[in-house]
Amino acid sequence: MRVKSVADPGSFLPETLSFDPDTLSGKPAPAPQIALRLIATSDLHACILPYDYCTNRPVAGRSLSDISRQIAIARAEMPNSLLFDNGDFLQGNPLADYVAAANRRRRAHPVITAFNLLGYDAVTLGNHEFNYGLSFLQRTLADARFPVVSANIATKLGKSPSRDQTFVPPFAILKRSVSDHDGKRHKLRIGVIGFAPPQIEVWDRDHLEGKIHMRDIIASARAWLPRLRARGADVIVVLAHSGIGPLDPEDGMENAATALAALPEVDAVIAGHCHLAFPGPAIQVRAGVDPVRGLLAGKPAVMPGHSGSHVGVIDLHLTRATKGSRRWLVTAGEARLGLRATSVALAAPPTVPPLRQAIAQDHRAALAWSRRIVGQGRVGLATHFATTAPNAAMDLIAAAKADYARAALAGTRWADLPLLAAAAPFRAGGRGGAGNFTDIPAGPIRMRNLSDLYIFPNTLVTLALTGADLAIWLEHSAALFRQILPGETDAALHDVAVPSFTFDVIPGLSYAIDLSQPPRFDPEGRLINPQANRIVGLSLGGRQIDPKERLLLVTNNHRASRAATAPVEHRPEVVLADGARSQTVLANYIRRQGVVGAPPSPNWHFLPMPGTTVRIATGIGAEAHLSDIAALRPEPISRDAEGFLHYRLHL
C-alpha cells in the first residue's frame, strides 16, 4: 500500500494506518459473502384469520394471521430477507365467496390487503385464482403493491414460449441493497419467475376458453430462464405452483417442481399445489428428492403446506464471483419449515402488522353474509362417512343439480332422456385434517353451510353420455379405494393419494363396488387395469342399464373438462353449460323447497366380502354419525396424533 508524501501536491498523511495481513502477504482478500433468506407461503385459500367461516367458530393452528409472527421473526433474524406467496390465495372459504359475490370495486380484496400490509415481495398465480373468472382476477390484482408473475399463462401464444403474450409478466427482477458478512452494502438482483399447472386451461374451460392458453411448465422455463439470467439476475427463485413430481420431465406435467429444480439456472424452488409439507415425511425419497434436507435435484426447496399451516424458509449463501459472467454464486443453501432453534437473541420482539384490524370490515361483512338463513334441513348433513356409504348431503346436492337442469332443458330435444346428477364430498378429511368434514345439524341452513357443502365455485354442466360411459365414470370414482383381498384384516380402505372430491356418487342409480378388483384407473385418471370392472349391477329404476342407451348427467365444469379429454369414443356431448354456479343453484333450490333433506337413499354399497375387514380414518364428531355406516358394523380402533378417528368396518 502506498502512502503519499506530505511534499506531494494535494497529498495527505493519514492519522492512523491499518494494514491488511493478507494484502501484505500477497494473498487475495476473501471474496465477499451474503446470506439471503427466502420466506414463503402457499395455498392460503383466503385463510387470513384463524376463523372457520363454515362452522362459524375460531380455529387455531392455521391462517396467515397466525403465521405472520413467524414471518416477522424470520425477517428480524435475517435482514436480507424476501417474502413470497406461491398461489391459490383467492379461493377456498366463505370469505372468498362473499368477496366474489359482492363484486366490490372500492375496497381491495382482503387477501391483497394482507399481502400489501405484510410487504410481500412477489407472488405467482395458482389454478384457483381463475375460479371466479378473468375480470374478477384482473380487478383484484390491480390493487397489488408487489409483482405478480407467471411465465406459462398466456393470453396469446407466439411461435415459442418466450414470444407469448403472458397474462401477467413472466418474471420480475427485484433490486435490493443487502449487507455482506462484513457489513458492506451491495446491490443484488433477485430474479423471480412463476409457473402454474397447464391443466388450468381444462379445469376452468368455461371461464377461460379462447382467453387463456397454457404452456408446458418445463418448456416455458427453458425459454424464459436464460433470458432472466441474461437480464442480470444474480439469484433465480422459482415460484412453482406445482407439486413435487418426477425428476425427468413429462410433457404437460402437473407436478413439475423437481424437474424445474434440475434446470441449471435455478437456485431455489418454492413448490405448492399439493397441500403437503416439504421438507418432511409427507414426501417420499425418490430420484432427485431429499425430504430430510429439503433438496430437489440438489437445490433447496420448500412446500409450506396450506391455509397458513406452515412457513417455508430457504437460506442461501452467496459468494462474490471472481470470474465468469455472474457477479454472485450460490455456494450453499438450507431449507426448512417454520422457525429454527436459534441461539441468536433478538434485540426486541418483532412488530407484527395488525392483520385483524386491516380486514376487520371484510370479516364482519363475510360473517353477516354467511349467517343468512336460506332454508331448513330435516336431517343432519355430514360427510364423515360420505366416501364409505350413501350420504344425505350428497343426495341433496345431486337433487338440486338435477332440478335445475330438468327445468332448463324442458321443451328441448333432451327433455325425455333419463337425467341424473353426480355429487362428491369436498370436505372429507385428507390433507385438510381431522376437522375438515361437513357437519350441519338438522335445522336452519345458512349461506355458510352452502360453502361447507360445496366449497368450490364450480358451474353446472350437463352431459349426454351412454350407459357404458356412465360405468366408466363410476370406475374413475372407485379409484379412491385400494384393492382389498378376501380375508384381509384391517386393510386400509382408502388410497390416500386420491382426494375425496374425485369420488362421484350418482343418486338414482343402483350399483355395487367390488373391492376385490384392482382399480381400473390410477389417481391421474390413466387406464392401468383395462380388464378390471369394479362397478357391478348398474341399474336405473329396477332395470339394468343398456351400455348403448343415452342418458344425461349433471356434473360440474371441472369434471366435465376432464371428461372432454377422454378418448373420442367415450367423450360426452355438452348439452347445457349456461354458467350457473353450483352454490347458487343449491341456494335457490333450498329457498324454493323451504325444507330439504331426507335419510340417504341406499343406492350403492360394497360387494360383500365375508370374513374381511377394512380400516378407515374419519374426523372430529364422527361418533354422532355411526348410523350412516351401521350396515358395516363399525368398531372404534384408535385416535391418532392428528385427531383422526380410526374405525374397523366389516365387509
LOVEXDO-742873 format. One record per residue (C-alpha): residue in one letter; x negated, y, z; residue number from 1. Coordinates in steps of 0.02 Angstrom, whole numbers, padded with zeros to 5 digits, always signed. Example, Ala and Ser with C-alpha at 12.3 -4.5 7.8 and 13.67 -1.06 7.14 Angstrom:
2
   code        x        y        z   pos
      A   -00615   -00225   +00390     1
      S   -00684   -00053   +00357     2
END
This chain:
651
   code        x        y        z   pos
      M   +00000   +00000   +00000     1
      R   -00074   +00169   -00049     2
      V   -00052   +00325   +00060     3
      K   -00083   +00492   -00021     4
      S   -00219   +00609   +00047     5
      V   -00168   +00774   +00127     6
      A   -00277   +00859   -00004     7
      D   -00170   +00793   -00143     8
      P   -00042   +00920   -00206     9
      G   +00128   +00877   -00143    10
      S   +00058   +00739   -00037    11
      F   +00123   +00686   +00134    12
      L   +00049   +00594   +00282    13
      P   +00175   +00482   +00371    14
      E   +00175   +00496   +00560    15
      T   +00178   +00308   +00577    16
      L   +00140   +00168   +00458    17
      S   +00217   -00006   +00460    18
      F   +00129   -00147   +00372    19
      D   +00218   -00299   +00299    20
      P   +00106   -00451   +00332    21
      D   +00175   -00537   +00176    22
      T   +00127   -00386   +00072    23
      L   -00048   -00379   +00146    24
      S   -00073   -00564   +00118    25
      G   -00016   -00553   -00061    26
      K   +00139   -00661   -00029    27
      P   +00301   -00603   -00112    28
      A   +00433   -00533   +00005    29
      P   +00576   -00654   +00042    30
      A   +00722   -00638   -00078    31
      P   +00874   -00551   -00002    32
      Q   +01014   -00666   +00058    33
      I   +01200   -00634   +00079    34
      A   +01334   -00730   +00173    35
      L   +01503   -00714   +00086    36
      R   +01666   -00780   +00161    37
      L   +01821   -00826   +00060    38
      I   +01983   -00839   +00161    39
      A   +02133   -00921   +00080    40
      T   +02318   -00959   +00098    41
      S   +02426   -01061   -00020    42
      D   +02605   -01119   -00045    43
      L   +02675   -00997   +00082    44
      H   +02851   -01013   +00007    45
      A   +02907   -00847   +00082    46
      C   +02870   -00909   +00258    47
      I   +02815   -00741   +00328    48
      L   +02887   -00752   +00503    49
      P   +02895   -00906   +00616    50
      Y   +03081   -00924   +00587    51
      D   +03181   -01063   +00507    52
      Y   +03325   -00974   +00421    53
      C   +03407   -01140   +00377    54
      T   +03428   -01191   +00559    55
      N   +03440   -01011   +00624    56
      R   +03302   -01028   +00754    57
      P   +03119   -00984   +00780    58
      V   +02992   -01116   +00733    59
      A   +02813   -01124   +00795    60
      G   +02656   -01176   +00704    61
      R   +02691   -01104   +00532    62
      S   +02707   -00935   +00447    63
      L   +02594   -00800   +00380    64
      S   +02627   -00701   +00539    65
      D   +02561   -00844   +00647    66
      I   +02401   -00865   +00547    67
      S   +02370   -00679   +00524    68
      R   +02270   -00682   +00686    69
      Q   +02161   -00821   +00618    70
      I   +02134   -00717   +00462    71
      A   +02086   -00565   +00567    72
      I   +01963   -00666   +00672    73
      A   +01885   -00744   +00517    74
      R   +01861   -00571   +00444    75
      A   +01790   -00497   +00605    76
      E   +01668   -00640   +00618    77
      M   +01603   -00613   +00440    78
      P   +01615   -00434   +00375    79
      N   +01577   -00490   +00196    80
      S   +01749   -00570   +00175    81
      L   +01886   -00580   +00044    82
      L   +02065   -00640   +00064    83
      F   +02159   -00735   -00073    84
      D   +02326   -00821   -00098    85
      N   +02345   -00969   -00215    86
      G   +02527   -00953   -00269    87
      D   +02703   -01016   -00232    88
      F   +02736   -00869   -00118    89
      L   +02904   -00802   -00183    90
      Q   +03023   -00950   -00160    91
      G   +03062   -01076   -00026    92
      N   +03187   -01015   +00105    93
      P   +03346   -00912   +00128    94
      L   +03244   -00752   +00148    95
      A   +03179   -00777   -00029    96
      D   +03353   -00823   -00093    97
      Y   +03427   -00668   -00013    98
      V   +03298   -00551   -00090    99
      A   +03327   -00628   -00262   100
      A   +03517   -00618   -00243   101
      A   +03515   -00440   -00178   102
      N   +03416   -00386   -00332   103
      R   +03343   -00237   -00237   104
      R   +03247   -00105   -00333   105
      R   +03195   +00019   -00197   106
      R   +03104   -00095   -00074   107
      A   +02955   -00205   -00109   108
      H   +02979   -00392   -00090   109
      P   +02939   -00438   +00091   110
      V   +02803   -00558   +00036   111
      I   +02719   -00421   -00066   112
      T   +02740   -00303   +00082   113
      A   +02650   -00430   +00192   114
      F   +02510   -00457   +00065   115
      N   +02484   -00270   +00047   116
      L   +02481   -00248   +00235   117
      L   +02355   -00387   +00264   118
      G   +02244   -00322   +00124   119
      Y   +02239   -00471   +00007   120
      D   +02101   -00452   -00122   121
      A   +02183   -00555   -00261   122
      V   +02318   -00687   -00289   123
      T   +02369   -00807   -00425   124
      L   +02540   -00871   -00478   125
      G   +02615   -01040   -00438   126
      N   +02755   -01131   -00527   127
      H   +02889   -01072   -00405   128
      E   +02854   -00888   -00443   129
      F   +02957   -00915   -00601   130
      N   +03111   -00992   -00519   131
      Y   +03209   -00829   -00514   132
      G   +03168   -00776   -00691   133
      L   +03038   -00665   -00776   134
      S   +03122   -00498   -00745   135
      F   +03130   -00527   -00558   136
      L   +02948   -00583   -00556   137
      Q   +02888   -00432   -00654   138
      R   +02981   -00311   -00541   139
      T   +02912   -00398   -00387   140
      L   +02731   -00395   -00445   141
      A   +02742   -00209   -00488   142
      D   +02728   -00167   -00303   143
      A   +02568   -00268   -00276   144
      R   +02415   -00168   -00223   145
      F   +02297   -00308   -00274   146
      P   +02255   -00400   -00436   147
      V   +02368   -00544   -00490   148
      V   +02276   -00661   -00608   149
      S   +02313   -00817   -00711   150
      A   +02219   -00874   -00865   151
      N   +02334   -01008   -00936   152
      I   +02504   -00922   -00932   153
      A   +02532   -00832   -01097   154
      T   +02668   -00728   -01174   155
      K   +02593   -00756   -01347   156
      L   +02469   -00889   -01399   157
      G   +02316   -00847   -01500   158
      K   +02202   -00958   -01602   159
      S   +02111   -01003   -01441   160
      P   +02147   -00976   -01256   161
      S   +02032   -00825   -01249   162
      R   +02140   -00743   -01384   163
      D   +02304   -00768   -01293   164
      Q   +02410   -00625   -01228   165
      T   +02420   -00678   -01047   166
      F   +02568   -00639   -00934   167
      V   +02451   -00562   -00805   168
      P   +02264   -00530   -00826   169
      P   +02167   -00694   -00838   170
      F   +02038   -00637   -00712   171
      A   +01977   -00492   -00608   172
      I   +01804   -00436   -00556   173
      L   +01806   -00370   -00378   174
      K   +01665   -00247   -00345   175
      R   +01615   -00250   -00163   176
      S   +01475   -00171   -00061   177
      V   +01404   -00306   +00053   178
      S   +01263   -00321   +00178   179
      D   +01122   -00447   +00167   180
      H   +01043   -00533   +00317   181
      D   +00932   -00382   +00348   182
      G   +01075   -00257   +00343   183
      K   +01033   -00189   +00172   184
      R   +01182   -00148   +00061   185
      H   +01207   -00225   -00111   186
      K   +01338   -00212   -00247   187
      L   +01417   -00382   -00276   188
      R   +01535   -00428   -00417   189
      I   +01654   -00568   -00371   190
      G   +01746   -00645   -00517   191
      V   +01919   -00717   -00477   192
      I   +02015   -00821   -00603   193
      G   +02182   -00911   -00584   194
      F   +02267   -01064   -00656   195
      A   +02441   -01143   -00640   196
      P   +02517   -01311   -00688   197
      P   +02553   -01315   -00875   198
      Q   +02715   -01405   -00833   199
      I   +02791   -01236   -00786   200
      E   +02847   -01220   -00967   201
      V   +02950   -01379   -00944   202
      W   +03008   -01358   -00764   203
      D   +03083   -01185   -00793   204
      R   +03125   -01204   -00976   205
      D   +03293   -01116   -00959   206
      H   +03208   -00958   -00892   207
      L   +03050   -00964   -00997   208
      E   +03085   -01043   -01166   209
      G   +03014   -00931   -01302   210
      K   +02944   -00810   -01172   211
      I   +02807   -00906   -01083   212
      H   +02682   -01028   -01158   213
      M   +02567   -01133   -01051   214
      R   +02390   -01185   -01093   215
      D   +02296   -01336   -01029   216
      I   +02201   -01286   -00872   217
      I   +02031   -01354   -00920   218
      A   +02040   -01290   -01099   219
      S   +02082   -01116   -01033   220
      A   +01944   -01124   -00904   221
      R   +01814   -01171   -01034   222
      A   +01868   -01023   -01140   223
      W   +01877   -00891   -01003   224
      L   +01741   -00936   -00878   225
      P   +01593   -00894   -00991   226
      R   +01673   -00725   -01026   227
      L   +01692   -00694   -00841   228
      R   +01509   -00733   -00814   229
      A   +01461   -00626   -00963   230
      R   +01555   -00479   -00886   231
      G   +01430   -00485   -00743   232
      A   +01516   -00591   -00612   233
      D   +01388   -00638   -00479   234
      V   +01506   -00764   -00400   235
      I   +01657   -00851   -00478   236
      V   +01803   -00906   -00369   237
      V   +01940   -01012   -00446   238
      L   +02117   -00995   -00379   239
      A   +02190   -01159   -00440   240
      H   +02374   -01183   -00403   241
      S   +02340   -01364   -00440   242
      G   +02310   -01521   -00340   243
      I   +02153   -01624   -00314   244
      G   +02155   -01749   -00456   245
      P   +02030   -01848   -00559   246
      L   +01855   -01787   -00597   247
      D   +01871   -01824   -00783   248
      P   +01988   -01702   -00871   249
      E   +02151   -01761   -00948   250
      D   +02247   -01656   -01072   251
      G   +02390   -01564   -00987   252
      M   +02341   -01625   -00813   253
      E   +02444   -01553   -00671   254
      N   +02313   -01582   -00535   255
      A   +02152   -01513   -00606   256
      A   +02057   -01441   -00456   257
      T   +01920   -01574   -00459   258
      A   +01892   -01559   -00646   259
      L   +01887   -01370   -00629   260
      A   +01755   -01379   -00493   261
      A   +01644   -01482   -00609   262
      L   +01629   -01338   -00734   263
      P   +01457   -01257   -00720   264
      E   +01517   -01077   -00699   265
      V   +01625   -01116   -00546   266
      D   +01555   -01078   -00372   267
      A   +01707   -01114   -00262   268
      V   +01885   -01180   -00282   269
      I   +02043   -01140   -00186   270
      A   +02170   -01276   -00227   271
      G   +02355   -01296   -00185   272
      H   +02523   -01350   -00256   273
      C   +02524   -01521   -00169   274
      H   +02554   -01453   +00009   275
      L   +02408   -01555   +00077   276
      A   +02263   -01504   +00189   277
      F   +02084   -01514   +00124   278
      P   +01955   -01545   +00196   279
      G   +02039   -01684   +00292   280
      P   +02103   -01862   +00287   281
      A   +02257   -01819   +00183   282
      I   +02146   -01831   +00027   283
      Q   +02056   -01995   -00005   284
      V   +01873   -02013   -00053   285
      R   +01853   -02039   -00240   286
      A   +01740   -01983   -00382   287
      G   +01696   -01801   -00356   288
      V   +01798   -01785   -00196   289
      D   +01718   -01771   -00023   290
      P   +01860   -01742   +00102   291
      V   +01741   -01736   +00251   292
      R   +01626   -01598   +00190   293
      G   +01759   -01512   +00086   294
      L   +01674   -01531   -00082   295
      L   +01746   -01554   -00257   296
      A   +01615   -01601   -00386   297
      G   +01487   -01538   -00259   298
      K   +01569   -01366   -00244   299
      P   +01651   -01302   -00083   300
      A   +01841   -01309   -00092   301
      V   +01995   -01292   +00018   302
      M   +02180   -01333   +00005   303
      P   +02263   -01241   +00150   304
      G   +02425   -01339   +00172   305
      H   +02590   -01248   +00151   306
      S   +02707   -01124   +00234   307
      G   +02565   -01046   +00334   308
      S   +02512   -01211   +00412   309
      H   +02326   -01181   +00382   310
      V   +02197   -01051   +00336   311
      G   +02060   -01105   +00216   312
      V   +01884   -01037   +00244   313
      I   +01737   -01054   +00124   314
      D   +01567   -00982   +00170   315
      L   +01448   -00955   +00025   316
      H   +01263   -00921   +00045   317
      L   +01189   -00813   -00093   318
      T   +01007   -00781   -00134   319
      R   +00944   -00644   -00248   320
      A   +00883   -00723   -00409   321
      T   +00704   -00689   -00462   322
      K   +00726   -00745   -00642   323
      G   +00862   -00781   -00767   324
      S   +01016   -00680   -00812   325
      R   +01106   -00698   -00647   326
      R   +01074   -00575   -00507   327
      W   +01130   -00690   -00367   328
      L   +01133   -00879   -00347   329
      V   +01247   -00979   -00234   330
      T   +01123   -01088   -00140   331
      A   +01241   -01169   -00014   332
      G   +01424   -01175   +00035   333
      E   +01534   -01238   +00175   334
      A   +01722   -01268   +00177   335
      R   +01842   -01296   +00321   336
      L   +02018   -01264   +00381   337
      G   +02061   -01147   +00524   338
      L   +01943   -01074   +00650   339
      R   +01772   -01142   +00690   340
      A   +01698   -01162   +00863   341
      T   +01584   -01013   +00853   342
      S   +01454   -00954   +00977   343
      V   +01468   -00779   +00907   344
      A   +01564   -00673   +01033   345
      L   +01669   -00540   +00950   346
      A   +01645   -00367   +01024   347
      A   +01834   -00345   +01037   348
      P   +01987   -00444   +00986   349
      P   +02028   -00401   +00805   350
      T   +02179   -00295   +00767   351
      V   +02318   -00396   +00686   352
      P   +02429   -00300   +00564   353
      P   +02610   -00291   +00628   354
      L   +02696   -00404   +00502   355
      R   +02854   -00419   +00606   356
      Q   +02883   -00231   +00604   357
      A   +02841   -00217   +00420   358
      I   +02976   -00337   +00364   359
      A   +03099   -00315   +00509   360
      Q   +03230   -00237   +00395   361
      D   +03216   -00380   +00270   362
      H   +03226   -00508   +00411   363
      R   +03384   -00431   +00484   364
      A   +03467   -00420   +00314   365
      A   +03424   -00601   +00273   366
      L   +03494   -00658   +00441   367
      A   +03657   -00565   +00413   368
      W   +03673   -00639   +00238   369
      S   +03627   -00815   +00295   370
      R   +03760   -00815   +00433   371
      R   +03909   -00781   +00320   372
      I   +04038   -00921   +00329   373
      V   +04090   -00995   +00162   374
      G   +04198   -01139   +00222   375
      Q   +04220   -01283   +00344   376
      G   +04147   -01458   +00347   377
      R   +04249   -01608   +00404   378
      V   +04093   -01711   +00438   379
      G   +03912   -01676   +00477   380
      L   +03793   -01659   +00331   381
      A   +03621   -01732   +00370   382
      T   +03479   -01803   +00265   383
      H   +03384   -01908   +00393   384
      F   +03433   -02067   +00301   385
      A   +03477   -01995   +00129   386
      T   +03340   -02098   +00046   387
      T   +03396   -02258   +00132   388
      A   +03586   -02263   +00117   389
      P   +03733   -02169   +00038   390
      N   +03749   -01995   +00110   391
      A   +03889   -01869   +00138   392
      A   +03780   -01719   +00094   393
      M   +03732   -01794   -00074   394
      D   +03915   -01835   -00109   395
      L   +03963   -01653   -00077   396
      I   +03828   -01583   -00191   397
      A   +03874   -01703   -00331   398
      A   +04060   -01664   -00312   399
      A   +04027   -01476   -00329   400
      K   +03921   -01502   -00485   401
      A   +04047   -01617   -00566   402
      D   +04192   -01499   -00527   403
      Y   +04102   -01353   -00611   404
      A   +04052   -01450   -00767   405
      R   +04225   -01527   -00785   406
      A   +04307   -01356   -00786   407
      A   +04177   -01282   -00904   408
      L   +04197   -01425   -01029   409
      A   +04387   -01430   -01026   410
      G   +04457   -01421   -01201   411
      T   +04291   -01466   -01284   412
      R   +04247   -01625   -01378   413
      W   +04159   -01684   -01220   414
      A   +04308   -01673   -01105   415
      D   +04363   -01855   -01122   416
      L   +04193   -01934   -01083   417
      P   +04161   -02003   -00908   418
      L   +04074   -01866   -00807   419
      L   +03953   -01899   -00663   420
      A   +03836   -01791   -00562   421
      A   +03665   -01826   -00484   422
      A   +03604   -01760   -00316   423
      A   +03440   -01776   -00222   424
      P   +03386   -01736   -00043   425
      F   +03267   -01588   -00044   426
      R   +03235   -01586   +00144   427
      A   +03196   -01764   +00193   428
      G   +03033   -01763   +00290   429
      G   +02874   -01798   +00193   430
      R   +02743   -01661   +00191   431
      G   +02869   -01539   +00265   432
      G   +02855   -01629   +00433   433
      A   +02972   -01709   +00558   434
      G   +03083   -01554   +00563   435
      N   +03107   -01550   +00375   436
      F   +03281   -01626   +00373   437
      T   +03452   -01552   +00341   438
      D   +03564   -01571   +00494   439
      I   +03725   -01470   +00479   440
      P   +03858   -01513   +00609   441
      A   +04042   -01525   +00566   442
      G   +04123   -01354   +00572   443
      P   +04077   -01188   +00490   444
      I   +03969   -01197   +00333   445
      R   +03864   -01040   +00313   446
      M   +03758   -00967   +00174   447
      R   +03600   -01030   +00258   448
      N   +03671   -01206   +00251   449
      L   +03679   -01193   +00062   450
      S   +03492   -01160   +00056   451
      D   +03469   -01304   +00178   452
      L   +03565   -01421   +00063   453
      Y   +03490   -01351   -00098   454
      I   +03327   -01261   -00064   455
      F   +03277   -01233   -00246   456
      P   +03359   -01100   -00356   457
      N   +03392   -01225   -00496   458
      T   +03527   -01206   -00628   459
      L   +03651   -01338   -00684   460
      V   +03627   -01435   -00845   461
      T   +03749   -01565   -00913   462
      L   +03677   -01702   -01023   463
      A   +03756   -01831   -01138   464
      L   +03671   -01999   -01124   465
      T   +03705   -02185   -01143   466
      G   +03732   -02318   -01012   467
      A   +03556   -02381   -01047   468
      D   +03487   -02206   -01020   469
      L   +03581   -02195   -00856   470
      A   +03500   -02357   -00796   471
      I   +03328   -02288   -00841   472
      W   +03369   -02127   -00748   473
      L   +03401   -02228   -00591   474
      E   +03245   -02333   -00619   475
      H   +03145   -02170   -00611   476
      S   +03234   -02130   -00449   477
      A   +03195   -02301   -00375   478
      A   +03008   -02267   -00392   479
      L   +03024   -02195   -00217   480
      F   +03021   -02371   -00145   481
      R   +02873   -02488   -00127   482
      Q   +02889   -02666   -00187   483
      I   +02946   -02775   -00042   484
      L   +02909   -02961   -00045   485
      P   +03040   -03078   +00029   486
      G   +02996   -03123   +00208   487
      E   +02886   -02972   +00240   488
      T   +02893   -02894   +00412   489
      D   +02897   -02706   +00443   490
      A   +02828   -02663   +00271   491
      A   +02833   -02476   +00231   492
      L   +02989   -02445   +00126   493
      H   +02946   -02276   +00050   494
      D   +02799   -02234   -00062   495
      V   +02729   -02077   +00021   496
      A   +02658   -02020   -00147   497
      V   +02835   -01996   -00213   498
      P   +02930   -01842   -00148   499
      S   +03108   -01865   -00089   500
      F   +03176   -01737   -00212   501
      T   +03144   -01860   -00355   502
      F   +03268   -01982   -00278   503
      D   +03428   -01951   -00375   504
      V   +03588   -02037   -00321   505
      I   +03742   -02036   -00431   506
      P   +03904   -02049   -00331   507
      G   +04043   -02129   -00434   508
      L   +03928   -02265   -00497   509
      S   +03906   -02430   -00407   510
      Y   +03738   -02518   -00408   511
      A   +03609   -02610   -00304   512
      I   +03421   -02586   -00293   513
      D   +03314   -02744   -00300   514
      L   +03161   -02703   -00194   515
      S   +03078   -02869   -00237   516
      Q   +03046   -02797   -00410   517
      P   +02897   -02682   -00439   518
      P   +02938   -02502   -00486   519
      R   +02963   -02479   -00671   520
      F   +02888   -02304   -00669   521
      D   +02746   -02225   -00570   522
      P   +02763   -02062   -00469   523
      E   +02719   -01962   -00626   524
      G   +02859   -02043   -00724   525
      R   +02745   -02153   -00830   526
      L   +02805   -02327   -00879   527
      I   +02699   -02454   -00786   528
      N   +02807   -02612   -00775   529
      P   +02915   -02621   -00932   530
      Q   +02994   -02787   -00880   531
      A   +03046   -02728   -00707   532
      N   +03231   -02693   -00676   533
      R   +03268   -02633   -00500   534
      I   +03442   -02568   -00540   535
      V   +03566   -02710   -00545   536
      G   +03756   -02721   -00562   537
      L   +03776   -02546   -00633   538
      S   +03962   -02514   -00646   539
      L   +04090   -02374   -00654   540
      G   +04270   -02388   -00593   541
      G   +04253   -02575   -00565   542
      R   +04187   -02615   -00739   543
      Q   +04009   -02647   -00796   544
      I   +03935   -02504   -00896   545
      D   +03903   -02541   -01079   546
      P   +03722   -02494   -01121   547
      K   +03784   -02407   -01280   548
      E   +03931   -02309   -01210   549
      R   +03917   -02120   -01195   550
      L   +03931   -02030   -01028   551
      L   +03898   -01856   -00959   552
      L   +03779   -01824   -00815   553
      V   +03766   -01657   -00723   554
      T   +03591   -01626   -00659   555
      N   +03477   -01476   -00635   556
      N   +03363   -01384   -00756   557
      H   +03206   -01456   -00679   558
      R   +03262   -01636   -00700   559
      A   +03338   -01601   -00871   560
      S   +03174   -01526   -00931   561
      R   +03081   -01683   -00879   562
      A   +03210   -01788   -00971   563
      A   +03180   -01684   -01127   564
      T   +03003   -01756   -01135   565
      A   +03064   -01937   -01135   566
      P   +03042   -02046   -01290   567
      V   +03160   -01992   -01429   568
      E   +03270   -02146   -01413   569
      H   +03305   -02103   -01230   570
      R   +03310   -01913   -01245   571
      P   +03480   -01847   -01189   572
      E   +03580   -01712   -01277   573
      V   +03611   -01550   -01184   574
      V   +03798   -01520   -01175   575
      L   +03808   -01373   -01055   576
      A   +03673   -01256   -00991   577
      D   +03752   -01088   -00952   578
      G   +03630   -01034   -00815   579
      A   +03748   -01069   -00669   580
      R   +03643   -01082   -00509   581
      S   +03667   -01238   -00405   582
      Q   +03682   -01139   -00242   583
      T   +03814   -01025   -00317   584
      V   +03912   -01172   -00386   585
      L   +03906   -01257   -00216   586
      A   +03961   -01098   -00125   587
      N   +04107   -01068   -00244   588
      Y   +04164   -01248   -00230   589
      I   +04166   -01242   -00040   590
      R   +04259   -01075   -00041   591
      R   +04393   -01144   -00158   592
      Q   +04414   -01305   -00062   593
      G   +04410   -01220   +00107   594
      V   +04371   -01383   +00197   595
      V   +04248   -01508   +00122   596
      G   +04157   -01667   +00164   597
      A   +04201   -01849   +00194   598
      P   +04112   -02006   +00255   599
      P   +03990   -02064   +00121   600
      S   +04054   -02174   -00018   601
      P   +03960   -02341   -00012   602
      N   +03916   -02339   -00196   603
      W   +03737   -02405   -00185   604
      H   +03638   -02522   -00075   605
      F   +03480   -02627   -00068   606
      L   +03498   -02804   -00132   607
      P   +03498   -02915   +00024   608
      M   +03333   -03000   +00070   609
      P   +03368   -03112   +00221   610
      G   +03225   -03125   +00345   611
      T   +03142   -02967   +00279   612
      T   +03116   -02804   +00374   613
      V   +03051   -02635   +00322   614
      R   +02990   -02481   +00414   615
      I   +03045   -02302   +00384   616
      A   +02995   -02134   +00459   617
      T   +03129   -02005   +00493   618
      G   +03139   -01845   +00591   619
      I   +03196   -01748   +00741   620
      G   +03380   -01780   +00778   621
      A   +03391   -01943   +00681   622
      E   +03463   -02035   +00831   623
      A   +03629   -01947   +00806   624
      H   +03647   -02017   +00630   625
      L   +03607   -02201   +00650   626
      S   +03785   -02243   +00597   627
      D   +03732   -02194   +00420   628
      I   +03622   -02350   +00414   629
      A   +03719   -02465   +00529   630
      A   +03726   -02600   +00394   631
      L   +03535   -02611   +00401   632
      R   +03535   -02642   +00590   633
      P   +03408   -02507   +00636   634
      E   +03289   -02536   +00782   635
      P   +03177   -02398   +00853   636
      I   +02990   -02436   +00842   637
      S   +02895   -02280   +00895   638
      R   +02872   -02092   +00883   639
      D   +02708   -02036   +00804   640
      A   +02597   -01886   +00843   641
      E   +02684   -01781   +00709   642
      G   +02855   -01810   +00786   643
      F   +02919   -01935   +00656   644
      L   +03031   -02073   +00722   645
      H   +02994   -02246   +00653   646
      Y   +03134   -02374   +00632   647
      R   +03141   -02556   +00581   648
      L   +03277   -02599   +00455   649
      H   +03340   -02773   +00414   650
      L   +03366   -02803   +00229   651
END
